Amino acid sequence: MTQVEVWNADETLLHRVTVRHAIAMIWRGVATPVSVHDTARFGPYEVPLVVRLVRYVEQKWLYSRTRATYSREGVLLRDRGRCGYCGRFAATTMDHVQPRSRGGATSWANAVAACEPCNARKGDRTPDEAGMPLRWQPYVPTRVQLHVAREALDTSAGPTARSSITTTVTTTLNPPVTTTVATTVTTAGKEPDR
């Protein structure tokens, strides 16, 4: 199933969870649905696309200047999807600058984002041997830098769209009363394929 965005009480994106987890959050009363799927249901509940927490969650870890944990996704975020060899914004793989077969470490300082053609062309060689100089030196990012890069990626994937829906409800009271209800529905942008 799809992932559900979890917003903090101030409507900033915290993370994504499974539909089952989001339904459990709604049932426990810790979150409210902001946007729901038009037709899909999960038991008696409409499948949420976005939920907002009822209480604000402080993110102290975000503001710490500590180093981020190394990961392939982190390397792609740090380099903003830009290939370290050709500079195109088409990087989908991570490359070890000094190949692992030659003693290269799996660390921030030895990894760059690379597009598939450049990664295949470089192969099991150093950048000097392959004639492919690095466009920048790899570095160890902070958690804040990765968080900012992730938010920039999320906003470029598609802005949050807001649309108004007007519904006319006619009640069977005596005399009949017609009420017009205008609501604003927020739907998150398309999530990038992973």
Secondary structure, DSSP 4 states (H G I P E B T S, - for coil): --EEEEE-TTS-EEEEEEHHHHHHHHHHTSEEEEEEEEEEEETTEEEEEEEEESS----GGGG--PBPPP-HHHHHHHTTT--TTT--S---EEEESS-GGGT--SSGGGEEEE-HHHHHHHTTS-HHHHT---SS-----BHHHHHHHHHHHHHHT-PPEEEEEEEEEE---SS--EEEEEEEEEEPPPPPP-
